[in-house]
Amino acid sequence: MANIPPKPWPTGLADQLEPLVVRVLAPNPSPYTYTGTQTYVVGQQDGPDCAVIDPGPDEAAHLDAIEAAIGNRVVLAIMCTHTHRDHSPAAAPLSARTGAPVVGCAPLVLKSNLPRADEAFDPTYAPDRVLEDGEAMRGTGWTLTAVATPGHTSNHLCFALEESGALFTGDHVMGWSTSVVIPPDGDMGDYMASLEKLMAREDRVYHSAHGAAIEKPRQLVRGMIGHRRQRENQIVRLMGEQARSATAFIPEMYKGLDPRLIPAAEMSVTAHLIDLEKRGVAAKEGEIWRTI
């Protein structure tokens, strides 16, 4: 993962990225969120309505900043890409402030007590409407179409802004780091399939929840697919040399890794191992993984 750039960051400011898109940075930087979660307000600046994508954490200052970016427009939808707690907790309080419905990904209930390394899931998320793949929300001069991209989480959606060719990618493709895929909800096979799905599209630019706008999206996605395949090949090679636990892969695969990110790396390796097991390439005996 990239180092977090030095302050100051444009937290709380309405940053006009393109005619229909304003970005507002939340005050929640971390090794997993970079400089913070980026909320997007979509709609004509002088138009009557707009939508809010990934309202972020329930922080009063961030909600105030979103409202300032909205201005006098009516919010037709508060749209969430997924339900990690750095993305969706502000949906309910923003809905209470604006009267807008919460629309987008499905709610998620985890039934596992496995340790988690990334932002935990938001148990308060309760959408008024769940969008299926290809369904759209429309306003004055803007259309946001849901693109189902499971993998980072099972309920992850991207949103395509049809009028400009932009795709809001949440955490599926980010402008600073590869996405963390953490079982049991994260699924590496689904994640790879979702990347291939984006490769088949012709989006002009990606606006992700963390990091800069991605101006060459297909080039980046191609590189991400190659990176994941390289990691998979590393795992298969290391298992071929010696059966080992998921933890034992980390020193060989992630040299010089920030110690705070070791749990995330271990879960990412585990996601690859589970995918290899499903495909009949690997098997697990207790905590030890081996090739078949």
C-alpha positions as CSV (number, residue, x, y, z in Angstrom):
1,M,0.0,0.0,0.0
2,A,1.1,3.6,-0.7
3,N,2.3,5.9,2.0
4,I,-0.2,8.5,3.1
5,P,0.8,11.9,1.7
6,P,1.7,14.7,4.1
7,K,-1.0,17.1,5.3
8,P,-2.8,19.3,4.7
9,W,-5.5,17.3,3.0
10,P,-8.7,18.9,1.6
11,T,-10.9,17.5,4.3
12,G,-14.4,19.0,4.2
13,L,-14.0,21.0,1.0
14,A,-16.2,20.7,-2.1
15,D,-13.8,19.8,-4.9
16,Q,-15.3,20.1,-8.4
17,L,-13.9,17.2,-10.4
18,E,-16.1,17.5,-13.5
19,P,-19.3,19.4,-14.3
20,L,-21.5,16.8,-12.6
21,V,-19.2,15.6,-9.8
22,V,-18.1,17.2,-6.5
23,R,-15.9,15.3,-4.1
24,V,-15.9,15.8,-0.3
25,L,-13.1,14.1,1.8
26,A,-14.1,12.7,5.2
27,P,-11.8,13.2,8.3
28,N,-11.0,9.5,8.7
29,P,-7.5,8.8,7.5
30,S,-5.9,5.4,8.3
31,P,-3.6,2.7,6.8
32,Y,-6.8,1.2,5.2
33,T,-8.6,4.4,4.1
34,Y,-5.6,6.5,2.9
35,T,-6.4,10.2,3.5
36,G,-10.0,9.3,4.2
37,T,-13.3,8.3,2.5
38,Q,-14.3,10.3,-0.5
39,T,-18.0,11.2,-0.7
40,Y,-19.3,12.3,-4.1
41,V,-22.2,14.6,-4.9
42,V,-23.5,14.0,-8.4
43,G,-25.7,16.5,-10.3
44,Q,-25.8,19.8,-12.1
45,Q,-24.4,22.6,-9.8
46,D,-27.3,24.9,-10.6
47,G,-29.8,22.0,-11.1
48,P,-32.7,21.1,-8.8
49,D,-31.5,17.7,-7.6
50,C,-28.5,15.5,-6.9
51,A,-27.4,12.2,-5.5
52,V,-24.8,11.4,-2.8
53,I,-22.5,8.4,-3.2
54,D,-20.8,6.8,-0.2
55,P,-21.7,9.3,2.5
56,G,-18.9,7.9,4.7
57,P,-18.6,7.9,8.5
58,D,-21.1,9.4,10.8
59,E,-19.1,12.5,11.7
60,A,-21.0,15.7,12.2
61,A,-18.3,17.8,10.5
62,H,-18.4,15.6,7.4
63,L,-22.2,15.6,7.3
64,D,-22.1,19.4,7.5
65,A,-19.6,19.5,4.6
66,I,-21.8,17.2,2.5
67,E,-24.8,19.4,3.1
68,A,-22.8,22.5,2.1
69,A,-21.8,20.7,-1.2
70,I,-25.5,19.8,-1.8
71,G,-26.6,23.4,-1.3
72,N,-30.2,24.1,-2.2
73,R,-30.6,20.9,-4.3
74,V,-33.0,18.1,-3.4
75,V,-31.2,14.9,-2.7
76,L,-32.9,12.1,-4.7
77,A,-30.8,9.3,-3.4
78,I,-28.0,8.5,-0.9
79,M,-26.2,5.7,-2.7
80,C,-23.8,3.2,-1.0
81,T,-21.3,1.0,-2.8
82,H,-20.9,-1.3,0.2
83,T,-21.3,-1.4,3.9
84,H,-17.9,-1.1,5.5
85,R,-18.2,1.4,8.3
86,D,-16.1,4.0,6.5
87,H,-18.7,4.1,3.7
88,S,-22.3,3.8,4.9
89,P,-22.9,4.9,8.5
90,A,-23.6,8.5,7.5
91,A,-26.4,7.3,5.2
92,A,-29.1,7.3,8.0
93,P,-28.2,10.7,9.5
94,L,-27.9,12.3,6.1
95,S,-31.3,10.8,5.2
96,A,-32.7,12.3,8.4
97,R,-31.3,15.7,7.5
98,T,-32.3,15.7,3.8
99,G,-35.3,13.4,3.6
100,A,-33.6,11.4,0.9
101,P,-34.0,7.6,0.5
102,V,-31.0,5.3,1.0
103,V,-30.4,3.4,-2.3
104,G,-27.8,1.0,-3.5
105,C,-26.1,-2.1,-2.2
106,A,-27.9,-4.8,-0.2
107,P,-27.5,-5.0,3.6
108,L,-25.0,-7.5,4.9
109,V,-25.2,-9.7,7.9
110,L,-21.9,-11.5,8.8
111,K,-22.3,-14.9,10.5
112,S,-18.6,-15.3,11.2
113,N,-16.5,-14.4,14.2
114,L,-13.3,-14.6,12.2
115,P,-10.9,-11.7,13.0
116,R,-11.0,-8.8,10.5
117,A,-8.2,-6.5,9.5
118,D,-10.1,-3.8,7.5
119,E,-12.9,-1.5,8.4
120,A,-15.7,-3.5,10.1
121,F,-19.2,-3.7,8.6
122,D,-21.9,-1.2,9.4
123,P,-24.8,-3.0,11.2
124,T,-27.0,0.0,11.0
125,Y,-27.3,0.1,7.2
126,A,-30.9,-0.2,6.1
127,P,-31.6,0.7,2.5
128,D,-34.9,1.9,1.3
129,R,-34.2,0.4,-2.1
130,V,-31.6,-2.2,-3.3
131,L,-30.3,-1.8,-6.8
132,E,-29.7,-4.8,-8.9
133,D,-27.1,-5.0,-11.6
134,G,-28.1,-2.6,-14.4
135,E,-30.8,-0.7,-12.5
136,A,-30.5,3.1,-12.5
137,M,-31.3,6.2,-10.5
138,R,-32.1,9.3,-12.5
139,G,-32.2,13.0,-11.9
140,T,-32.0,16.2,-13.9
141,G,-29.2,15.6,-16.4
142,W,-27.7,12.6,-14.6
143,T,-28.1,8.9,-14.6
144,L,-26.3,6.5,-12.2
145,T,-26.4,2.8,-13.2
146,A,-25.5,0.0,-10.8
147,V,-22.7,-2.3,-11.8
148,A,-22.5,-5.4,-9.5
149,T,-18.9,-6.0,-8.5
150,P,-18.7,-8.5,-5.7
151,G,-15.4,-9.6,-4.3
152,H,-14.1,-7.0,-1.9
153,T,-17.5,-7.6,-0.2
154,S,-20.3,-9.8,-1.5
155,N,-22.7,-6.7,-1.8
156,H,-20.3,-4.3,-3.5
157,L,-21.7,-2.1,-6.3
158,C,-20.1,0.4,-8.6
159,F,-22.1,3.3,-10.1
160,A,-21.7,4.4,-13.7
161,L,-22.5,8.1,-14.5
162,E,-23.9,7.6,-18.0
163,E,-23.6,11.3,-19.1
164,S,-19.9,11.6,-18.5
165,G,-18.4,8.1,-18.7
166,A,-17.3,8.1,-15.1
167,L,-17.5,5.1,-12.8
168,F,-17.7,5.4,-9.1
169,T,-15.7,2.3,-8.0
170,G,-16.0,2.4,-4.2
171,D,-13.3,0.0,-2.8
172,H,-13.3,-2.4,-5.8
173,V,-10.7,-0.3,-7.7
174,M,-8.9,2.4,-5.7
175,G,-6.6,5.3,-6.7
176,W,-3.9,4.4,-4.1
177,S,-3.8,0.7,-3.4
178,T,-5.2,-2.7,-4.4
179,S,-8.4,-3.7,-2.7
180,V,-8.3,-5.9,0.4
181,V,-10.3,-9.2,-0.1
182,I,-11.1,-10.7,3.3
183,P,-12.9,-14.0,3.8
184,P,-15.5,-15.1,4.6
185,D,-17.4,-12.3,2.9
186,G,-14.7,-11.2,0.6
187,D,-14.2,-13.7,-2.3
188,M,-11.1,-13.8,-4.5
189,G,-12.8,-15.6,-7.4
190,D,-15.7,-13.1,-7.4
191,Y,-13.2,-10.2,-7.2
192,M,-11.2,-11.4,-10.2
193,A,-14.4,-11.9,-12.2
194,S,-15.5,-8.4,-11.3
195,L,-12.2,-7.0,-12.5
196,E,-12.7,-8.8,-15.8
197,K,-16.2,-7.3,-16.0
198,L,-14.7,-3.8,-15.7
199,M,-12.1,-4.7,-18.3
200,A,-14.9,-5.3,-20.8
201,R,-16.4,-1.8,-20.1
202,E,-15.2,1.5,-21.7
203,D,-15.5,3.9,-18.8
204,R,-13.5,7.1,-19.2
205,V,-12.4,7.7,-15.6
206,Y,-12.8,6.0,-12.2
207,H,-13.7,8.0,-9.1
208,S,-12.8,5.7,-6.2
209,A,-13.6,6.0,-2.5
210,H,-9.9,6.5,-1.6
211,G,-7.2,8.1,-3.7
212,A,-6.9,10.2,-6.8
213,A,-9.1,9.9,-9.9
214,I,-8.0,7.1,-12.2
215,E,-7.5,8.5,-15.7
216,K,-6.5,5.3,-17.4
217,P,-8.9,2.8,-15.9
218,R,-8.5,-0.2,-18.1
219,Q,-4.7,0.0,-17.9
220,L,-4.9,0.0,-14.1
221,V,-7.4,-2.9,-14.0
222,R,-5.2,-4.9,-16.4
223,G,-2.3,-4.3,-14.0
224,M,-4.4,-5.4,-11.0
225,I,-5.4,-8.6,-12.7
226,G,-1.8,-9.3,-13.4
227,H,-0.8,-8.5,-9.9
228,R,-3.3,-10.9,-8.4
229,R,-2.3,-13.7,-10.8
230,Q,1.3,-13.1,-9.8
231,R,0.4,-13.4,-6.1
232,E,-1.5,-16.6,-6.9
233,N,1.6,-18.0,-8.7
234,Q,3.8,-17.1,-5.7
235,I,1.4,-19.0,-3.4
236,V,1.4,-22.1,-5.6
237,R,5.2,-22.0,-5.9
238,L,5.7,-21.6,-2.2
239,M,3.2,-24.4,-1.4
240,G,5.1,-26.6,-3.9
241,E,8.3,-26.0,-2.0
242,Q,6.7,-26.6,1.4
243,A,3.3,-27.0,2.9
244,R,2.7,-24.1,5.3
245,S,0.2,-22.0,7.2
246,A,-1.3,-18.8,5.8
247,T,0.9,-16.8,8.2
248,A,4.1,-18.4,6.9
249,F,3.6,-17.0,3.4
250,I,3.8,-13.4,4.5
251,P,7.6,-13.0,5.1
252,E,8.3,-14.4,1.6
253,M,5.6,-12.5,-0.2
254,Y,5.5,-9.1,1.5
255,K,9.0,-8.1,2.4
256,G,9.2,-4.8,4.3
257,L,5.5,-4.6,4.9
258,D,4.2,-2.2,7.5
259,P,3.5,-4.4,10.5
260,R,0.0,-2.8,10.9
261,L,-0.9,-4.3,7.5
262,I,0.3,-7.9,8.2
263,P,-3.2,-9.1,9.3
264,A,-4.7,-7.7,6.0
265,A,-1.9,-9.4,4.0
266,E,-2.6,-12.7,5.7
267,M,-6.3,-12.5,5.0
268,S,-5.6,-11.7,1.4
269,V,-3.4,-14.7,1.1
270,T,-6.1,-16.8,2.8
271,A,-8.6,-15.5,0.1
272,H,-6.3,-16.7,-2.6
273,L,-5.9,-20.1,-0.8
274,I,-9.6,-20.6,-0.5
275,D,-10.0,-19.8,-4.2
276,L,-7.3,-22.3,-5.1
277,E,-9.0,-24.9,-2.8
278,K,-12.3,-24.3,-4.7
279,R,-10.5,-24.9,-8.0
280,G,-8.9,-28.1,-6.8
281,V,-5.3,-26.7,-6.7
282,A,-4.8,-26.5,-2.9
283,A,-6.0,-28.4,0.2
284,K,-6.0,-27.5,3.9
285,E,-5.2,-29.9,6.7
286,G,-5.7,-28.2,10.1
287,E,-3.9,-24.8,9.6
288,I,-1.5,-26.1,6.9
289,W,-2.0,-25.6,3.2
290,R,-0.5,-27.8,0.5
291,T,-0.8,-28.3,-3.2
292,I,-2.9,-31.2,-4.6
